Amino acid sequence: MTAPASAGVKASVVPGHPGDATGGDAVAPPVFASLVGQAHAIPIWRAIVADAARARRGEVAPGFTHAWLITGPPGSGRSTAALALAAALTCPAGGCARCPVCEAILTRRDPDVEIMSPVGTTQRVADTRHLIARAASAPVAHPWRLVILEDADRLNDAAANALLRTLEEPTARTLWILCAPSAQDVLATLRSRCRTIALRTPATEAVAELLSGQAAFSQHPPVSAEVAQFAARAAMGHVGRARALALDEGERQRRQAVMRIPEVIGDLGEAMTAAAALISSCTEAAAELGDQAEAAERSAILTAHGATADARPRERTRAQRSASAQLKEVTRRGKDRRRRLLTDRLDRALLELTSFYRDVLVMHLGEPVALVNPEQRPAIERLAAASDLATCQRWLDDLARARWALTTNAAPQLTVEALLVQLSNRG
């Protein structure tokens, strides 16, 4: 196994190597087919797969390392890429996407692939240390144990330093895959131990092709071309968000409610009313998702302790008693999860509002740039006529500051109320 990559080094493609785009057809291993708009990374995937095979045989493998950092904006497919990379590193065929190994990893069921994503806004050092301890155990069925750390940017300083020591002195049979929006979002010393693979925001057309079934890979029934185009455009390159908008009428209605906000906040009272409605909607959605996740965790723990679906009341009581410590931890984690779900949904709403005010700015500038929300052109034109360029720029700055505040544990209700009051000021 090679030494850690140096700081800032990206996964390289060696000329003449099987991963070199200049030699042979630039086709990614099948397991990477689900990634949308990432053709630039095909040579990298091919190089890694080829060198992983060499490493398994004990040969020199220049493109192989013990830690990767996958970066990319939200919705670019970081988690999907991490799972695909784990499958490609483990699959005897280099990521065929059809064998039991690939299927188990892609569905998050492989015992040798550990996946962690912080349920709260940050990942605590205690959780990271538990992950490190599990990662040190020997693999069960594969050459390596792989650890995927989603949202590595959410590591607090203590957690990042704990992980740093592990990456500096890695165990021989453990590979790490970290995910973050950008390399700068990860502790500098931590990213210096990783080899970086940068993803891009998928083009609107590529996302629309995926949703309409024209792409080579699609996990869901295709939607009409019109719905696909709307969802891809409204999601601004976020594949998961585009899929939700295309397949869920409720999500489309929720977005429509958010996009009506700029026209209904003409004064202070209307701004406060709109803020209360937005907070209420996001809180209800976060609570519902959090309850579902917590119920699933509790059920899995009780089942492991013997409280199966047909268990007798006495057996269920015994299981609850023996699992009390774990159930308390589920409750604690549930609070963190609901807080994060709320801030994530609010951030999504503010991003959608940003797309509206971005379109107003386009109107002011008179540039031949496509609108994100052409179906709302009349409302956009009215707001552009009622404001000037400086005011529009201030609105966008207010939105950016509010989104940042939500990441710093600012009170969600106060943040949203202050923002909508600022947006209602059109002078």
C-alpha positions in Angstrom: 0.0 0.0 0.0 1.4 3.4 -0.9 2.1 6.3 1.4 -0.5 9.0 2.0 -0.9 11.5 -0.8 0.7 14.9 -0.3 -1.4 18.0 0.5 -3.7 19.1 -2.2 -2.7 16.3 -4.6 -5.6 15.1 -6.7 -6.1 11.6 -7.9 -3.7 11.5 -10.8 -3.9 9.8 -14.2 -0.7 8.4 -15.4 0.0 8.7 -19.1 -0.3 5.3 -20.8 -2.0 3.9 -17.7 -5.4 2.2 -18.2 -7.0 5.2 -16.6 -5.5 7.6 -19.2 -8.3 9.2 -21.2 -6.0 9.4 -24.2 -5.8 5.6 -24.5 -8.8 3.5 -25.3 -12.5 4.3 -24.8 -13.2 6.7 -21.8 -15.8 4.5 -20.2 -16.2 4.3 -16.5 -16.6 1.0 -14.6 -20.4 0.2 -14.5 -20.7 0.9 -10.8 -20.1 4.6 -11.6 -22.9 4.8 -14.1 -25.3 6.3 -11.6 -23.1 9.4 -11.3 -24.6 12.3 -13.3 -22.5 14.8 -15.1 -19.1 13.5 -13.9 -17.5 12.5 -17.2 -14.3 14.4 -16.3 -13.7 11.8 -13.5 -13.9 8.7 -15.7 -10.1 8.5 -16.1 -9.7 8.8 -12.3 -12.1 6.0 -11.6 -10.4 3.8 -14.2 -7.0 4.5 -12.8 -8.1 3.7 -9.2 -9.8 0.4 -10.3 -6.7 -0.7 -12.2 -4.4 0.1 -9.3 -6.7 -1.5 -6.7 -6.3 -4.7 -8.6 -2.6 -4.3 -8.6 -2.6 -3.6 -4.8 -4.6 -6.7 -4.2 -1.9 -8.7 -6.0 0.8 -7.0 -4.0 2.2 -5.1 -7.1 3.2 -1.4 -7.3 0.0 0.7 -7.6 0.7 4.5 -8.0 -2.9 5.5 -8.1 -3.8 3.7 -4.9 -3.8 5.1 -1.4 -5.4 4.5 2.0 -7.6 7.6 2.1 -9.6 9.5 -0.5 -11.5 12.8 -0.1 -14.5 13.2 -2.5 -15.5 16.8 -2.8 -18.4 18.4 -4.7 -21.3 20.9 -4.2 -24.5 19.6 -2.6 -26.4 17.2 -4.9 -23.3 16.4 -7.0 -23.4 12.8 -5.8 -20.6 12.6 -3.1 -22.2 9.8 -1.2 -23.1 7.9 -4.4 -19.5 8.3 -5.6 -18.2 7.1 -2.2 -20.3 3.9 -2.4 -19.4 3.3 -6.0 -15.7 3.7 -5.2 -16.0 1.3 -2.2 -17.7 -1.2 -4.5 -15.0 -0.8 -7.3 -12.2 -1.2 -4.7 -13.8 -4.4 -3.4 -15.4 -6.1 -6.5 -13.2 -8.7 -8.1 -14.3 -7.3 -11.5 -13.5 -3.7 -10.5 -17.1 -2.5 -10.1 -19.4 -4.6 -12.3 -22.5 -3.3 -10.4 -24.1 -6.8 -10.8 -22.3 -9.1 -8.4 -23.3 -9.8 -4.8 -20.4 -7.7 -3.6 -21.4 -4.6 -5.5 -25.1 -5.1 -4.6 -24.3 -5.4 -0.9 -22.1 -2.3 -0.8 -24.4 -0.1 -3.0 -27.4 -1.0 -0.7 -25.3 -0.3 2.4 -25.5 -3.9 3.7 -21.8 -5.1 3.4 -20.3 -6.0 6.8 -16.9 -4.7 5.7 -18.1 -1.2 4.7 -18.7 1.1 7.6 -20.8 4.2 6.8 -21.2 7.2 9.1 -23.0 10.4 8.7 -23.5 12.8 11.7 -27.1 13.0 12.7 -26.6 16.5 14.1 -25.0 19.6 12.8 -21.6 18.4 14.0 -20.0 15.0 14.6 -18.8 14.5 18.1 -15.4 13.2 19.1 -17.0 10.3 21.0 -18.8 9.1 17.8 -15.6 9.4 15.8 -13.6 7.4 18.3 -16.2 4.6 18.2 -15.9 4.7 14.4 -12.1 4.5 14.5 -12.3 1.5 16.9 -14.7 -0.3 14.6 -12.5 0.5 11.6 -9.5 -1.1 13.1 -11.1 -4.6 13.2 -10.1 -7.0 10.5 -12.3 -7.3 7.4 -14.7 -10.2 7.3 -14.9 -11.2 3.6 -12.9 -8.7 1.6 -9.2 -7.6 1.3 -10.0 -4.3 3.1 -12.4 -2.8 5.5 -13.7 0.4 4.1 -15.0 3.4 6.1 -17.1 6.0 4.4 -17.4 9.3 6.4 -20.2 11.4 4.9 -20.2 15.1 5.7 -16.6 15.2 6.9 -16.9 18.9 7.0 -19.2 18.5 10.1 -16.3 17.0 12.2 -15.7 19.3 15.2 -12.0 20.1 15.9 -11.6 17.3 18.5 -13.2 14.7 16.2 -11.0 15.9 13.2 -7.9 15.6 15.3 -8.8 12.1 16.5 -9.3 11.0 12.9 -6.1 12.7 11.9 -4.0 10.4 14.1 -5.7 7.4 12.5 -4.9 8.6 8.9 -1.3 9.4 9.9 -0.8 5.8 11.0 -3.4 3.8 9.1 -4.0 0.1 9.8 -2.8 -2.1 6.9 -6.2 -3.3 5.8 -8.4 -0.2 6.3 -9.3 2.3 3.6 -11.0 5.6 4.3 -13.4 7.6 2.0 -14.3 11.1 3.2 -16.9 13.4 1.7 -17.2 17.1 1.9 -18.4 20.1 -0.2 -14.9 21.3 -0.8 -11.4 20.5 0.4 -11.3 23.8 2.3 -14.2 22.6 4.4 -11.9 19.9 5.9 -9.1 20.4 8.4 -5.9 21.1 6.3 -3.8 18.4 8.0 -6.7 15.9 7.5 -7.0 16.6 3.8 -3.3 16.4 3.3 -3.5 12.7 4.2 -6.1 12.1 1.5 -6.1 12.0 -2.3 -8.8 14.4 -3.6 -11.4 13.6 -6.2 -13.5 16.6 -7.2 -17.0 16.3 -8.5 -18.9 19.0 -10.4 -22.4 20.4 -10.3 -24.3 18.4 -13.0 -25.7 20.3 -16.0 -29.4 20.8 -16.1 -29.8 18.8 -19.2 -27.9 15.8 -17.7 -30.2 15.8 -14.7 -33.3 16.1 -16.9 -32.1 13.1 -19.0 -31.7 11.0 -15.9 -35.2 11.9 -14.7 -36.9 11.3 -18.1 -35.2 7.9 -18.5 -32.9 9.0 -21.4 -29.7 8.4 -19.3 -28.0 5.1 -19.2 -28.8 4.6 -15.6 -32.0 5.5 -13.7 -33.3 4.1 -10.4 -36.9 5.3 -10.8 -39.7 5.2 -13.4 -39.2 8.1 -15.9 -41.2 11.2 -15.7 -42.4 13.4 -18.6 -39.9 15.6 -20.3 -41.7 18.7 -19.1 -41.6 17.6 -15.4 -38.0 16.5 -15.8 -36.9 19.9 -17.2 -38.7 21.8 -14.5 -37.3 19.6 -11.7 -33.7 19.7 -13.1 -33.9 23.5 -13.5 -35.5 24.2 -10.1 -33.0 22.0 -8.3 -30.0 23.9 -9.8 -27.9 20.7 -10.3 -28.9 19.0 -7.0 -29.7 15.4 -8.3 -31.5 14.3 -5.1 -33.6 17.4 -4.9 -34.5 17.2 -8.6 -35.6 13.6 -8.1 -37.8 14.6 -5.2 -39.4 17.4 -7.2 -40.0 15.2 -10.1 -41.6 12.3 -8.2 -43.3 14.0 -5.2 -46.3 16.3 -5.8 -46.1 17.3 -2.2 -42.5 18.6 -2.6 -43.6 20.6 -5.7 -46.4 22.2 -3.7 -44.1 23.0 -0.8 -41.7 24.7 -3.2 -44.5 26.7 -4.7 -45.5 27.9 -1.3 -41.9 29.1 -0.7 -41.7 30.8 -4.1 -44.8 32.8 -3.3 -43.1 34.5 -0.3 -41.5 37.4 -2.2 -44.9 38.6 -3.3 -46.7 38.3 0.0 -44.2 40.1 2.3 -45.1 43.7 1.5 -44.9 44.9 5.1 -43.7 43.9 8.6 -46.9 42.0 9.5 -46.9 40.0 6.3 -43.2 39.1 6.7 -43.8 37.8 10.2 -46.8 35.8 9.1 -44.8 34.2 6.2 -41.9 33.4 8.5 -44.2 31.7 11.0 -45.7 29.6 8.2 -42.3 28.6 6.8 -41.0 27.7 10.2 -44.1 25.6 10.9 -43.9 23.8 7.6 -40.3 22.9 8.0 -40.6 21.9 11.6 -43.5 19.5 10.9 -41.5 17.9 8.0 -38.4 17.6 10.1 -40.4 16.1 13.0 -42.0 13.5 10.7 -38.7 12.4 9.2 -37.0 12.4 12.6 -39.8 10.3 14.1 -39.6 7.8 11.3 -35.8 7.4 11.7 -36.0 7.1 15.4 -38.7 4.5 15.3 -36.6 2.5 12.8 -33.6 2.6 15.1 -35.6 1.6 18.2 -37.2 -1.3 16.3 -33.8 -2.6 15.2 -32.3 -2.4 18.7 -35.3 -4.1 20.3 -35.3 -6.8 17.7 -31.6 -7.4 18.3 -32.4 -7.8 22.0 -35.1 -10.4 21.3 -38.2 -8.2 21.0 -39.4 -9.5 17.6 -42.7 -8.7 16.1 -44.3 -11.8 17.7 -42.6 -11.4 21.0 -44.6 -11.8 24.2 -45.1 -8.8 26.5 -42.7 -10.2 29.0 -40.0 -10.7 26.3 -40.5 -7.2 25.1 -40.2 -5.8 28.6 -37.0 -7.7 29.1 -35.6 -6.5 25.8 -36.4 -2.8 26.7 -34.7 -3.2 30.0 -31.5 -4.7 28.5 -31.4 -2.1 25.7 -32.2 0.9 27.9 -28.8 2.5 27.5 -29.0 2.2 23.7 -32.5 3.5 23.6 -31.5 6.6 25.6 -28.8 7.2 23.1 -31.3 6.9 20.3 -33.4 9.6 22.0 -30.4 11.9 22.4 -29.5 11.4 18.7 -33.1 12.0 17.8 -33.0 15.5 19.2 -29.8 16.3 17.2 -31.3 14.7 14.1 -34.5 16.8 14.2 -32.4 20.0 14.7 -30.3 19.2 11.6 -33.4 18.2 9.6 -35.0 21.5 10.4 -31.9 23.6 9.5 -31.5 21.5 6.3 -35.1 22.1 5.2 -34.9 25.8 6.1 -31.6 26.1 4.1 -33.3 24.4 1.2 -36.1 27.0 1.3 -33.7 29.9 1.5 -31.8 28.5 -1.5 -35.0 28.4 -3.4 -35.7 32.0 -2.5 -32.2 32.8 -3.6 -33.0 31.5 -7.0 -36.0 33.8 -7.2 -34.0 36.9 -6.2 -31.2 35.8 -8.6 -33.7 35.9 -11.4 -34.7 39.5 -10.3 -31.0 40.4 -10.5 -30.8 38.9 -14.0 -33.7 41.2 -15.0 -31.9 44.2 -13.6 -28.7 43.4 -15.4 -30.5 42.7 -18.7 -28.2 39.8 -19.5 -29.3 37.0 -21.9 -29.1 34.4 -19.1 -31.9 31.8 -18.6 -34.1 32.2 -15.6 -34.2 29.5 -13.0 -37.9 30.2 -12.5 -39.3 31.2 -15.9 -42.8 30.1 -14.8 -42.7 33.0 -12.3 -41.6 35.6 -14.8 -44.5 38.0 -14.1 -43.8 38.1 -10.4 -40.0 38.5 -11.1 -40.6 41.4 -13.4 -42.9 43.1 -10.9 -40.3 42.9 -8.2 -37.6 44.0 -10.5 -39.7 47.1 -11.5 -40.3 47.9 -7.8 -36.6 47.7 -6.8 -33.2 48.8 -7.9 -30.0 46.9 -8.5 -28.5 47.8 -5.2 -31.6 46.6 -3.3 -31.5 43.3 -5.2 -27.9 42.8 -4.3 -28.7 43.5 -0.7 -31.4 40.9 -0.7 -29.0 38.3 -2.0 -26.5 39.2 0.7 -29.2 38.9 3.4 -30.1 35.5 2.1 -26.4 34.4 2.1 -25.9 35.6 5.7 -29.1 33.9 6.9 -28.0 30.6 5.4 -24.6 30.9 7.0 -26.2 31.8 10.4 -28.2 28.5 10.3 -24.9 26.6 10.2 -23.7 28.3 13.4 -26.6 27.2 15.6 -28.4 30.5 15.4 -32.0 30.3 16.4 -33.9 29.2 13.3 -37.1 31.2 14.0 -35.3 34.4 14.8 -33.1 34.0 11.7 -36.0 33.4 9.4 -38.1 36.3 10.9 -35.2 38.7 10.6 -34.5 37.6 7.0 -38.1 38.0 5.7 -38.3 41.4 7.4 -35.2 42.5 5.5 -36.6 41.1 2.3 -39.8 43.0 2.8 -37.8 46.3 2.8 -37.9 47.3 -0.8 -36.5 50.8 -0.4 
